[in-house]
Amino acid sequence: MPDHYYTQTPTSQSRPALLHVELLGEHMVFHTDAGVFSRTELDPGSALLIESAGNLSGQVVDMGCGWGPIGLFLARKNPSAQFLMADVNERAVELTRRNIRENQIPNARALQSDGLAALPETFDYFISNPPIRAGKKVIYDWFAQAQRRLAPGGALMIVIRKQQGAPSALSYLKEIFGDAGVIARSKGYWILRAEKKG
């Protein structure tokens, strides 16, 4: 059975690549590899999430971080926040750790976690380009856990393509948070944001 990017231990042969990415007025260098999501480029959904996230503070979780572009760009732009970047894929976590060092991002660290299992009990922001192919049950469980563990006034921000279930994800977030909205749209990608009421 072939690897998926949400496989815990990829068996695909390593094919290292180096990407140079310009975004938000910043230039960053990323090591990527086979067995991780979007190894050859920064995907447009992640780019839109980075551009739409705004100012962040406190403890920020980047769930399903892959090789780290979302968390690392946002950590660079929000130096007073602390970024915890997590993925079930051990190859992705090692790449993110390397990219933290390569780009000298002192306010970010990476860990392996199956869902939110290894994350802190509370955090202020939950951001994600979730692994849609892992299935609705998996990612909706992420959203429900995040809602419970966000600090009052904290927010969840995710990117999902319209044709991959953004409208139904929005409905679910409204159900569990009480309110949620679309803060950006581009090329079929929706950025959804839901805030935990105090």
Backbone bond lengths (Angstrom), bond angles and torsions (degrees), N, CA, C in turn:
res aa  C-N    CA-C-N  psi(-1)  N-CA   C-N-CA  omega(-1)  CA-C   N-CA-C  phi
1 M - - - 1.475 - - 1.527 108.54 -
2 P 1.342 118.89 131.38 1.459 120.14 -177.49 1.523 111.67 -69.47
3 D 1.347 113.99 155.07 1.460 119.55 175.67 1.518 110.87 -66.73
4 H 1.323 115.31 149.48 1.450 122.22 163.83 1.519 107.12 -111.66
5 Y 1.315 117.61 161.51 1.460 119.36 -179.36 1.516 112.38 -68.92
6 Y 1.361 117.26 -11.10 1.459 119.71 175.00 1.536 110.95 -101.53
7 T 1.346 117.20 17.10 1.456 122.50 173.18 1.526 108.74 -72.79
8 Q 1.331 116.64 136.57 1.467 119.14 -176.73 1.528 111.85 -65.89
9 T 1.341 116.73 -46.35 1.463 121.04 -178.31 1.524 108.51 -125.86
10 P 1.338 117.68 92.88 1.465 119.72 -178.39 1.532 111.95 -60.05
11 T 1.322 116.03 139.22 1.460 120.68 176.54 1.528 111.56 -106.75
12 S 1.326 116.87 -4.05 1.458 120.01 178.99 1.528 109.89 -63.68
13 Q 1.317 115.07 145.32 1.471 120.56 -179.04 1.526 109.89 -62.64
14 S 1.320 115.61 136.31 1.459 120.50 -179.69 1.530 111.23 -62.94
15 R 1.321 115.77 132.63 1.469 122.40 175.70 1.528 107.94 -135.96
16 P 1.324 117.49 75.37 1.470 120.67 -174.06 1.523 112.27 -59.47
17 A 1.323 114.76 144.63 1.465 121.79 175.45 1.525 107.98 -139.46
18 L 1.322 115.32 158.18 1.457 121.50 178.92 1.520 108.04 -125.03
19 L 1.333 116.45 125.08 1.459 121.57 -178.89 1.521 110.14 -114.66
20 H 1.319 115.87 139.54 1.464 122.35 170.77 1.527 106.74 -108.92
21 V 1.329 116.65 123.12 1.460 120.96 -174.31 1.521 110.18 -125.69
22 E 1.339 116.13 130.76 1.466 122.77 175.59 1.518 108.30 -110.02
23 L 1.342 116.53 125.47 1.462 120.85 179.77 1.520 108.34 -161.33
24 L 1.315 117.24 143.89 1.463 122.86 178.70 1.531 112.04 54.65
25 G 1.320 115.93 31.96 1.449 119.91 -179.84 1.516 114.02 75.03
26 E 1.313 116.85 12.18 1.472 121.77 -178.67 1.529 109.87 -117.94
27 H 1.330 114.93 147.03 1.467 121.22 172.85 1.522 107.74 -112.70
28 M 1.344 116.46 127.87 1.451 120.71 178.35 1.524 109.86 -134.09
29 V 1.338 114.48 153.58 1.462 121.90 -179.38 1.521 107.99 -113.95
30 F 1.333 116.40 133.42 1.460 120.83 -176.98 1.521 111.48 -129.22
31 H 1.324 115.52 133.43 1.460 122.34 169.77 1.528 107.23 -88.20
32 T 1.318 117.18 131.51 1.465 121.99 176.39 1.528 108.37 -129.39
33 D 1.321 115.46 177.03 1.466 118.91 -177.52 1.525 108.69 -162.41
34 A 1.332 114.90 169.52 1.468 120.33 173.22 1.526 109.10 -63.68
35 G 1.323 115.66 154.08 1.456 120.51 177.03 1.511 114.27 84.42
36 V 1.347 117.15 6.75 1.456 121.08 174.56 1.527 108.61 -125.51
37 F 1.327 115.93 160.55 1.454 121.51 -175.27 1.529 111.13 -69.20
38 S 1.337 115.68 133.76 1.465 123.13 172.51 1.532 112.16 51.67
39 R 1.332 115.77 59.27 1.464 120.71 -173.35 1.525 114.03 -71.26
40 T 1.340 118.07 -18.70 1.469 119.82 -173.17 1.521 114.77 -101.82
41 E 1.347 116.76 -7.18 1.461 119.41 -178.32 1.517 109.60 -166.84
42 L 1.341 115.50 160.77 1.451 119.83 170.39 1.523 107.34 -75.25
43 D 1.332 116.94 118.12 1.459 119.26 -176.88 1.530 110.08 -69.47
44 P 1.335 117.97 150.42 1.468 120.94 -174.87 1.522 114.22 -63.02
45 G 1.332 118.13 -29.54 1.456 119.95 178.07 1.520 111.40 -66.01
46 S 1.330 116.52 -45.08 1.464 120.11 177.76 1.524 110.77 -62.87
47 A 1.333 116.75 -41.21 1.471 120.08 178.97 1.526 110.52 -60.86
48 L 1.332 117.17 -42.40 1.465 120.66 179.94 1.531 111.00 -65.54
49 L 1.323 117.16 -38.43 1.463 120.24 177.96 1.531 110.68 -64.35
50 I 1.318 116.77 -43.66 1.471 120.91 177.48 1.524 110.45 -58.94
51 E 1.323 116.28 -45.99 1.465 120.99 -176.77 1.527 112.54 -69.76
52 S 1.335 117.33 -23.20 1.461 121.38 -173.52 1.527 114.09 -99.06
53 A 1.325 117.69 -10.43 1.465 120.60 -168.31 1.523 113.70 -68.70
54 G 1.335 117.68 -30.04 1.459 119.46 -179.34 1.518 112.61 74.93
55 N 1.326 116.49 -161.31 1.459 121.78 -178.16 1.524 110.40 -80.90
56 L 1.322 115.83 134.98 1.456 122.22 -178.16 1.525 109.57 -124.14
57 S 1.323 115.71 152.03 1.461 119.85 -179.77 1.528 109.32 -146.55
58 G 1.309 116.46 168.53 1.457 120.57 178.06 1.515 112.07 72.87
59 Q 1.333 116.36 -143.30 1.465 123.10 -178.41 1.527 109.19 -97.66
60 V 1.328 116.21 118.77 1.457 122.36 -178.51 1.522 108.99 -111.69
61 V 1.326 117.09 129.26 1.463 123.13 176.16 1.523 108.71 -104.14
62 D 1.340 115.91 126.22 1.469 122.16 170.65 1.520 105.98 -106.41
63 M 1.345 115.65 101.21 1.466 120.96 -173.54 1.520 110.29 -93.45
64 G 1.344 115.76 131.86 1.454 119.94 -174.54 1.513 109.54 72.81
65 C 1.337 116.02 48.51 1.478 121.24 -166.99 1.514 113.77 -70.12
66 G 1.352 118.34 -17.58 1.463 118.53 -176.54 1.518 110.47 60.14
67 W 1.328 117.26 -134.42 1.468 120.24 178.83 1.528 112.87 -87.13
68 G 1.336 116.67 4.61 1.452 120.04 164.15 1.512 121.14 103.29
69 P 1.331 120.80 9.38 1.467 118.18 -172.71 1.520 114.87 -64.70
70 I 1.329 118.16 -40.02 1.471 119.82 -176.62 1.522 110.15 -63.57
71 G 1.324 115.99 -56.29 1.454 119.59 -177.67 1.516 113.55 -62.39
72 L 1.334 117.28 -38.29 1.465 118.76 -175.17 1.526 112.28 -74.26
73 F 1.319 118.29 -40.22 1.472 118.70 175.04 1.529 110.66 -63.12
74 L 1.339 116.36 -42.47 1.464 118.88 -178.45 1.528 111.50 -71.43
75 A 1.327 117.84 -32.60 1.467 120.52 175.85 1.532 110.54 -66.21
76 R 1.320 116.43 -39.28 1.468 120.11 177.20 1.534 110.68 -62.13
77 K 1.333 116.61 -39.46 1.472 120.84 -177.25 1.528 113.30 -82.45
78 N 1.326 117.03 -15.76 1.471 121.29 -178.15 1.534 108.91 -128.80
79 P 1.332 117.59 70.79 1.464 120.26 -171.43 1.524 115.13 -66.22
80 S 1.330 117.93 -17.58 1.465 119.09 179.88 1.530 112.24 -86.29
81 A 1.325 117.82 -11.84 1.466 121.69 177.60 1.528 109.63 -87.89
82 Q 1.333 115.91 156.31 1.468 121.86 176.36 1.528 108.53 -109.06
83 F 1.322 116.38 126.16 1.467 121.67 -174.94 1.522 110.39 -107.89
84 L 1.333 114.90 126.58 1.449 122.57 175.39 1.525 106.85 -112.69
85 M 1.318 116.19 115.36 1.455 122.08 -173.88 1.520 108.33 -108.38
86 A 1.332 116.78 125.77 1.460 121.16 -171.41 1.522 111.41 -132.19
87 D 1.338 114.85 146.05 1.465 121.24 176.57 1.518 108.12 -156.14
88 V 1.324 117.12 148.31 1.457 120.82 175.56 1.529 110.83 -74.16
89 N 1.318 117.32 -23.88 1.459 124.52 -174.26 1.530 109.28 -81.98
90 E 1.341 116.73 111.88 1.462 119.59 -174.94 1.527 112.60 -65.37
91 R 1.333 117.56 -31.19 1.467 119.81 176.72 1.528 110.08 -66.07
92 A 1.335 116.89 -40.15 1.464 120.72 177.33 1.531 110.99 -62.45
93 V 1.322 116.92 -41.83 1.474 120.28 -179.41 1.522 110.34 -63.74
94 E 1.326 117.42 -43.13 1.471 119.76 178.84 1.527 110.99 -63.97
95 L 1.332 117.30 -39.54 1.467 120.60 176.73 1.524 110.60 -62.94
96 T 1.335 116.88 -43.40 1.461 119.95 179.51 1.521 110.62 -62.34
97 R 1.325 117.31 -42.84 1.472 119.75 177.55 1.520 110.99 -59.92
98 R 1.321 116.31 -41.78 1.475 119.80 178.34 1.521 110.79 -64.63
99 N 1.338 116.13 -39.55 1.462 119.68 -178.85 1.530 112.39 -71.86
100 I 1.331 116.95 -30.42 1.471 120.06 172.57 1.525 109.44 -60.68
101 R 1.346 116.15 -46.54 1.477 120.22 179.13 1.520 111.28 -65.99
102 E 1.326 116.24 -45.47 1.474 121.12 -176.00 1.526 111.20 -59.26
103 N 1.337 116.50 -39.94 1.470 120.53 -176.35 1.529 112.98 -98.12
104 Q 1.330 116.11 3.91 1.472 122.53 175.18 1.537 111.23 52.99
105 I 1.344 114.07 61.57 1.466 121.29 179.83 1.536 107.99 -105.89
106 P 1.330 118.58 98.21 1.469 120.47 -173.15 1.523 114.34 -74.09
107 N 1.332 118.13 -18.07 1.466 121.13 -174.50 1.522 112.67 -102.32
108 A 1.343 116.81 27.26 1.468 121.26 178.24 1.522 109.60 -135.92
109 R 1.333 114.80 145.00 1.463 120.46 171.08 1.527 108.10 -144.61
110 A 1.329 115.74 157.43 1.463 120.94 -175.55 1.517 110.20 -122.19
111 L 1.336 115.82 143.87 1.457 120.44 175.35 1.522 110.21 -144.65
112 Q 1.333 114.80 157.43 1.461 120.30 176.93 1.521 108.31 -87.39
113 S 1.320 116.73 132.24 1.457 120.97 179.57 1.516 109.65 -150.42
114 D 1.324 115.87 133.27 1.455 121.83 173.70 1.528 106.60 -85.42
115 G 1.320 116.26 103.37 1.455 119.41 -170.67 1.514 109.25 64.39
116 L 1.332 116.51 -140.17 1.464 120.57 -177.36 1.529 112.40 -94.78
117 A 1.343 117.34 12.19 1.460 121.26 -170.92 1.523 113.40 -55.82
118 A 1.332 118.17 -41.45 1.464 121.12 -174.66 1.528 113.20 -95.32
119 L 1.319 116.77 7.20 1.466 119.73 -176.36 1.524 111.46 -87.09
120 P 1.348 117.22 162.87 1.463 120.26 178.48 1.529 111.23 -62.23
121 E 1.313 115.07 160.89 1.461 120.56 -179.66 1.528 112.19 -65.07
122 T 1.333 116.38 -33.69 1.467 119.61 178.34 1.522 109.64 -135.81
123 F 1.332 115.44 151.64 1.461 122.05 175.55 1.521 107.88 -154.38
124 D 1.326 115.67 169.68 1.474 120.15 -172.48 1.525 113.78 -99.63
125 Y 1.318 116.76 -30.15 1.468 120.96 177.98 1.522 108.73 -139.01
126 F 1.332 114.74 143.96 1.456 122.78 174.82 1.517 106.40 -125.44
127 I 1.331 116.83 114.90 1.462 120.50 -179.85 1.523 108.83 -121.47
128 S 1.334 116.11 145.27 1.457 118.15 -176.16 1.519 112.17 -164.29
129 N 1.326 114.49 142.80 1.454 122.47 159.47 1.526 103.94 -104.63
130 P 1.329 118.13 87.87 1.469 120.78 -166.15 1.529 112.41 -69.84
131 P 1.346 115.85 153.60 1.469 120.83 -179.26 1.527 110.96 -77.02
132 I 1.309 116.44 86.35 1.466 122.04 -175.17 1.528 111.67 -53.59
133 R 1.321 116.67 -37.23 1.470 119.30 -177.17 1.526 112.73 -70.92
134 A 1.317 117.87 -11.24 1.476 120.16 174.57 1.528 110.74 -72.12
135 G 1.338 116.15 -17.23 1.455 120.41 176.12 1.517 113.35 105.75
136 K 1.328 114.08 152.30 1.468 121.04 -177.14 1.521 111.85 -59.78
137 K 1.333 117.51 -39.23 1.468 119.96 -178.43 1.527 110.76 -58.25
138 V 1.329 117.18 -42.84 1.466 121.50 -178.71 1.525 111.14 -66.32
139 I 1.325 116.66 -51.40 1.466 117.12 -173.08 1.532 112.23 -75.92
140 Y 1.333 118.01 -31.30 1.465 118.83 176.24 1.531 110.37 -67.34
141 D 1.331 116.37 -31.68 1.462 119.24 174.80 1.530 110.24 -64.97
142 W 1.339 117.27 -39.07 1.472 120.49 174.15 1.528 109.82 -55.80
143 F 1.339 116.11 -48.26 1.469 119.67 -175.56 1.526 111.07 -63.13
144 A 1.341 116.23 -42.18 1.463 120.13 -179.24 1.527 111.18 -65.70
145 Q 1.335 116.64 -41.45 1.465 119.95 177.58 1.527 110.50 -65.08
146 A 1.325 116.47 -42.17 1.465 119.96 179.24 1.518 110.71 -60.92
147 Q 1.335 116.89 -41.75 1.466 119.78 -179.95 1.528 110.44 -59.76
148 R 1.319 116.46 -41.05 1.470 119.89 -179.00 1.528 112.04 -68.68
149 R 1.328 116.90 -32.85 1.460 120.36 -170.32 1.527 114.27 -101.46
150 L 1.319 117.34 -8.24 1.467 118.91 173.72 1.522 110.31 -66.70
151 A 1.320 115.66 142.36 1.458 120.62 173.26 1.527 109.04 -69.32
152 P 1.328 118.26 152.93 1.463 119.86 175.88 1.535 110.67 -54.41
153 G 1.330 115.66 132.74 1.455 120.70 -176.35 1.511 113.34 86.87
154 G 1.339 116.83 -7.57 1.461 120.82 177.34 1.518 111.03 -75.32
155 A 1.332 115.77 168.85 1.466 119.39 -174.50 1.519 111.87 -140.75
156 L 1.324 114.11 149.82 1.457 123.83 171.22 1.517 107.82 -105.27
157 M 1.341 116.80 134.72 1.467 121.94 174.61 1.520 108.62 -134.38
158 I 1.321 115.81 126.62 1.458 120.55 -178.49 1.527 109.60 -136.02
159 V 1.334 115.03 161.22 1.465 120.32 172.71 1.525 108.32 -118.74
160 I 1.337 115.62 132.98 1.468 122.23 175.70 1.531 107.71 -144.29
161 R 1.310 116.19 140.69 1.462 119.72 176.04 1.527 109.46 -74.14
162 K 1.304 115.01 146.52 1.470 119.93 -179.54 1.519 111.47 -55.92
163 Q 1.348 116.37 -45.54 1.466 119.58 -175.87 1.524 112.49 -76.98
164 Q 1.348 117.48 -6.54 1.466 120.39 177.24 1.530 111.65 -105.77
165 G 1.341 115.90 15.45 1.449 118.19 170.91 1.506 117.10 111.82
166 A 1.347 118.25 16.83 1.464 119.44 -179.93 1.530 113.06 -58.11
167 P 1.339 120.34 -44.38 1.472 118.78 -179.45 1.528 113.31 -60.97
168 S 1.341 117.61 -41.78 1.463 119.23 179.94 1.527 110.90 -71.37
169 A 1.342 118.19 -33.86 1.465 120.58 175.71 1.523 110.41 -64.44
170 L 1.324 116.67 -39.83 1.463 120.59 177.28 1.529 110.73 -61.38
171 S 1.321 116.91 -43.56 1.471 120.81 178.09 1.519 111.16 -60.98
172 Y 1.340 115.98 -41.79 1.462 119.29 -179.83 1.535 111.01 -66.37
173 L 1.326 116.96 -40.71 1.467 119.61 178.94 1.527 110.93 -64.78
174 K 1.328 117.04 -38.20 1.468 119.80 176.04 1.526 110.60 -61.97
175 E 1.319 115.37 -37.40 1.465 120.70 -179.29 1.527 111.25 -65.75
176 I 1.334 117.83 -44.80 1.461 119.24 -173.67 1.534 113.20 -88.87
177 F 1.335 117.60 -25.10 1.460 120.17 179.73 1.531 112.71 -99.00
178 G 1.332 116.60 -17.99 1.455 119.53 -174.61 1.510 112.17 93.87
179 D 1.337 116.10 -27.85 1.468 120.63 176.88 1.524 108.06 -160.55
180 A 1.304 116.17 152.05 1.462 123.26 177.06 1.515 107.20 -164.63
181 G 1.324 116.99 159.66 1.448 119.15 -178.85 1.515 112.05 -152.79
182 V 1.327 114.92 171.82 1.463 122.78 176.20 1.531 106.91 -98.52
183 I 1.330 117.45 118.42 1.470 119.63 -178.43 1.520 112.81 -99.11
184 A 1.349 117.24 -12.46 1.474 120.12 176.42 1.517 108.91 -160.97
185 R 1.329 114.60 150.10 1.470 121.68 175.09 1.523 108.22 -140.07
186 S 1.336 116.15 139.02 1.461 120.22 174.96 1.515 109.43 -162.81
187 K 1.334 116.72 127.76 1.464 122.95 173.96 1.527 112.32 52.12
188 G 1.319 116.73 38.86 1.455 121.24 177.53 1.514 114.57 88.89
189 Y 1.329 117.90 -7.76 1.464 121.37 178.01 1.522 110.49 -91.22
190 W 1.323 115.81 137.41 1.456 122.13 176.11 1.522 109.00 -115.76
191 I 1.329 117.13 135.62 1.448 121.59 169.85 1.526 107.13 -100.48
192 L 1.322 116.21 117.58 1.463 122.23 -179.17 1.523 109.35 -103.40
193 R 1.339 115.42 139.13 1.461 120.16 179.12 1.519 109.31 -133.48
194 A 1.331 115.46 134.66 1.454 121.65 177.30 1.522 108.10 -135.85
195 E 1.317 116.97 134.43 1.469 121.63 -177.90 1.519 109.94 -110.06
196 K 1.325 115.41 139.20 1.456 120.24 176.73 1.523 109.04 -83.68
197 K 1.311 116.41 121.71 1.463 120.60 -176.96 1.530 110.19 -68.78
198 G 1.322 115.26 145.62 1.463 120.59 -179.13 1.517 112.04 -72.65
